[in-house]
Amino acid sequence: MTTPHLAAWRQRSAQLSLTLASLLVTGVAYAQQAVGDLPGGPAVRQLDLHPPASEIAQQQQSLHYIVLTICIVIFVAVFGVMFYSILKHRKSVGHKAANFHESVSVEIAWTIVPFLIVIGMGALATRTVVAMKDTSNADITIKATGYQWKWGYDYLKGEGEGIAFLSSLDQAHRVMSDSGKPSGDDYLLKVDNPLVVPVDQKIRIVTTANDVIHAWMVPSLGVKQDAIPGFVRDTWFRADKTGDFYGQCAELCGKEHAYMPIHVKVVTQDEYAAWVAGKQKEMAALADDPTKTWALAELVARGEKVYAANCVACHRPDGKGAGPIKALDGSPIVLGDVAQQINILLNGAANGAMPAWKQLSDTEIAAVLTYSKNAWSNQTGKLVQPAEILAARK
């Protein structure tokens, strides 16, 4: 082998070695990122329904198996007869085609038999469907409101009545999604405030929406109900075991649809009572007097937390926005008329692209407005008091 050919061969060998090393590193990295089954959520290479955690979910799974079995039997029977006829009655083995017009018996058979099969499956399903719609005599009633893109929970009746909070995707998971480096078995399913309910109690979920159609779905509990603006729908579940159960918005609701998880935490009765007591104390501590006059530094500090919990997903931590989302840093609206900015937060804008935030308290809205006017390069020194928000609501 001549010297030029030897050099070229060595160069190709070195390139091949680098390629193999790169593939090895990629494989190791992939193995390190490999996820496992998530109890109460999706499993790796899952083929079946989620393991049921309520009686309704168990009935749904049983119906699934029964109908699937019926379909397989019909498939095997129909195609078995068809292929048998093709193979055993083909011209090449001497068979001649029969010449007949119709058969009343066959017509009756293939009308009556499918009819009976459908009636049988319908009868089996009716019991479950009726039970799914029976939301009476609930122990606890919770309203689930869909927002772009998070869930709001209000405990309307039963133990915990009066508790209300927003449930959003954990910010660390949004950062992982933006970076393209997912991690953890609960990727895009972890929330900051899970819905907490007691085991073995009937929980009625009343669904509605603030902007577009959403859907509240938790497969392990056997519930899926659309949340429609201007309408009230309801469903229910009774968890028969404690644990964490996960779902997602099941209706395409906009660009952040994938970032709208649901986390239901089922606990014992004693744990639930303790959670209710702690939540009520927390809400009492956060209850603000809208007539209180705040200092600039206090509002900015409070507003930074409100912004991180509710606004950062779209407007980004640096306030620069992204794509069609307008930047807050240097925005003429933020730097200009306070009344216009208040109106946008209370009523939304751009045909729902900017959602309304009426569910926030007067103090929270005043705080986040003040923060936006004094964060990044917007060092205006201006502040908005809660009383201004209260007046704008009227």
N, C-alpha and C positions, 0 to 999 in steps of 0.2 A: 504493500500500500504506500503510495507516494505521500510526501509530506503534506501537500494541500488537502488531499483526501483524508489523511489522518486527522488533520486539524478540524476539518468539517465534521468528521465522525465524532470527534471528542466534543465539539460544540453541540451537536444534536444529542449526544448522550447526557451532557450537562443540562440541556433544556428539558429532556425527558425526566431526569432526576428531580428537577425543580417542580415540574408538573405533578409528579407522583407525590412529592413532599407536600405540595399545596393541597392535593386531594386528601391526603392523610390528615392534614391539619383541619381541613373543612369537615372531614368525617368525625374527628374528635370533637370539634366544636358542636357539630350537630348532635352527637351523642350526649354532650354535656347539657344541651338545650332540650333533650327529649323530655316529654311530659308523661305523666301517668294518669290513671283514672281519677276523676274528681268525684268523691262521694256526694251524692245529691245533685250531680251535674253530669256533663258528658263524659264518656269513656273513650279511651283510645281504640280506634277501629271498631266503634260501636255499630252493631247491626240491629239490635233489638231496641225496644222502648226503654226509657229510663226505669230503673228499679222502682216499683210503686211504694209510696209512703202514705197512702190514704186508701180508703175502701173504694172510692170512685176510680182512682188510678188502677187498682187491682181489677175492677170490672172492665175498664177500658182495655187492659192488657189481655184479659180472658177473651173479650170479644175479638180482639185482633187475632189471637191464635185460632179461634173458631172460624172466622171468616177466611183467614189465610188457608186453613186446612180444607175448607169447602172449595176454595178457588183451585187449590192444588189437585184435589180429587177430580174436579170438572176438567181441568187442563189435561190430566193424565188420561181420563176416560175418552174425551173428545179426540185428542190427538192420537191416542192408542188405536181407537177404531179407524181413524182416518189412515194412519200409516199401515195398519193391518190390511185394510181394504186395498190400498195402493200396491202393496207387495204381493198379496195373495191372489188378486184378481186382475193382474196386468195382462196385457195382450200377449206379451212374450212367452207366457206359460200356457197360452191357448184359451184364455177366457174371452168371451164376447160380451160386449156391453148390453145390459138389459134395456128393454124398451118399455117404459111405463110412464103414465101421465102423472099420477098423484097417489098418495096413500093417506086416507083419512086417519088411520091409526097413528101414523108417524106425525101428522100435523097436530093431532090432539096431544100426543106424548110430548113433543118439543114446545108446546104451549103450556101445558099443565105443570110439567116438572119444573121448568124455570120459575113459574109463578109460585109454586109451593116453596122452592128454595128461597126466593126473595121474601116471601111472607114469613118464613121461619127466621131468617136473619133479622128482619125488621122487628119481629116479636122479641127476639133476644135483646136487640139494641134499645127497644122502647123503655124497658125498665131502667136502664142506666141513664138514658137521656132525660127521663122524667125526674130521676133522682138528682141529676146535675142541675136541674132548673129549680129545685125546691130549696129556696134560701130562707125559708121560715124558721122561727125559733133559734136564731143564731145566738151564740153566747157573746160574741164580739163582732161589731160591725166596723169596717175600716174602709174609708174612701181612698182609692188609688187614682191620682190625677196624672195623666201623661203630659209632659212638657217637652219641648225641643231643647235638650234631650236628657231628661231625668224624670224621676218619679216623685210625686208628693204624696205623703201618707197622712191622713187625718183619722184618728180614732174617734168614731162618732158615738158608739154605744158599747156598754160593757166596761169591764175593768180596763183602765187606761184612758177612759173618755176624756177628751180635751187635748191629748198629746198630738202634736203635729210636727212634721219635719220633712226635709227634702232628702232624697237618696240619689247620689250621683256616682258615676264611675270614679274609682280611686285614681287620683291624679298620677300616681306612679305608673299605672297601667297605660294611661294616655301617653306619657312620656316614652314608655317602651314601644307603643304602637308607632309613634312619630319617628322613633329612631330605627324602626325595623328590627328590633332585637327583643322578641317576645320571650317571656320567662315565667315559669310557674304553672301549676296545674289549673289555677283559677284565672288564667290570662283573660282579660276583658270581662271578668265576671265579679271582680271584687268591688264592693261599694264602700262609701264612707259611713253610711247609716243603714244597716239592714233592717228589714221589717221583722219585728220580734213578736211571736205569738206563742201561746201555751199549747202543749200537747193535749190530745184527746178533747179538744173543745171545737165547736162549730164556728168557723170564722167566715163571715160574710164579707165579700169584697165588692164594693160599689165602684164601678169604673166610669170615668169621664176623661175629657181632655181639654187642654187650654188652647190648643192651636190647630193641630191636624189629627188625623186618626192614628192612634197607637193601639197596641194590644198587650194585655197583661197575661203572661204565660209562664207557668212553672210545671214542666212535664211530670216530675216525680209526684206532684200533688194532684195531677189530673185536671188542671185548670187552664183555660185559655179564654179570655173575654176581650172583645174589642173595647177600646176607650175612644168615644166619639164626641167631638165638641158639640155642646148643646144638648146632649142626650145622657141619660143615666142608665147604665146596664149593671147587672150584678151576677155574681157567681159565688161559690163557696167551696171550702175544703175542711176536712178534719184530719190533721196529721196524726198518724198512729205511732209515730216514733219521733224521738228528739234528733236534732241534727241540723245541718245546713243544706238548704235546697236552692238550686239556682235556675234561673230562666232569663229570658230576654224579651224585649219588645218584638212582637211577631208580626208587625205591620210596617211596611216600608214607610218611614216617616220623615225622610230627609237625609242630608249628608252625614249626620252623626248617628244614624240608625244603629250602627254596630256598637255604639258606646252608650247603650241604654240598658244595662243589666238589671236583673232582679235577684235579690238575695233574701230568702225567707229563713229566719233563724227560729227553729222550734225548740222551746225550752220547757223544763218542768214548771209546774204551777208555782212553786216557791221561787224559782229563778225569775219567772215572769213578774211576780209581785214585787220582787226586789228591783227589777228593771223599771217597772212603772214608777215606783217611788223615786228612784234615781233620776228618771227622765222628768218627772214633775218638778223636782228640785232644780234641775238644770234649766227647765223652761222658766221657772219663777225667777231664777237668777238672771236670765237673759231678757226678762220682760222689761221693756224700756218705756219711760214716760215720754210721749211724743212732744210734750211741751218743754222738756228739759233743754237748756242751752248748753251745747257742747263746745269744748275748746278744739282748735284746729288739729292739734297733735292727737287728741283722743279719737276724733273722727277718722283721721288718716289711718291710724293703727287698726281701728275697727273695720274700716273700708278695705284694707289690704286683705283681711281674712275673708270678707264677703266676696271680694274679687277672685281670690284663689279658689273659693268653693263653687262659684257660679259662672264666672265670666272668662276665666283663663283658657278654657277649652277652645273657644272661638277667637278671642282677641289676643291670646298668647301672653305669657308672663311679662314680655317686654312691651306690650301694648301696640305691637306693630301690625296686628291682624294677619290675615292670610287669604289669598285669592279674593273672593268677593267680600270677605269680612273686612270692614273698614278699620283702619288703624285708629286707636285712641290717642296715641302719642302724636301731638301736634294737630289734632283734629279741630277744625274751626267750630264744630258743635260743642266739643268739650271746653274749648277756650272761650266760647261765646255765651249766648243766652242760656241762663240756667233753666228758664221755663221750658225751652225746647227740649233740653236734655231730660228734664223730669217727665215730660210728656212721652218721650220715646221709651223710657224705662217702664212707665205705667201702662202704656198702650201698645208698645211694639212699633215696628217700622218695616218698610220694604216688603210688604205683603207677607209678614210672618218670618222673614229671614232673621230679623231681630225680634225675638219673642218678648211678650209682655212679662213684667216681673212684679205684678201686683201682689203675688203671694209673699214677697219679702215685706218685713215691717217697715214703718216709716223711718226708723232709725237706721236700719240696714241700707235702705235706698239712699238716704242722706249721706251715710258714711261712704258708700261706694262711689257716689258722685263726687264727694269731696276728695276721695283718694285719686280718682281719675284726673282731677284738676290740679293735683299736686304731686303726681308720680311722673317718673321718667323725665322728659324735658318740660312737662307742663307745670312748672313751678309758679303757679298764679297767686298763691297765697289766699285764694278764695275758698269759702266753705259754704255748705248747704246745711241748714238746720232741719231736724225732723218736722218741725211745725210747718215748713214750706211744703213738704210732701203731704202732710195731713190736709192742708188747705187745697192742694192740687187734686186730691182724691174726691173732693166734694163737687 
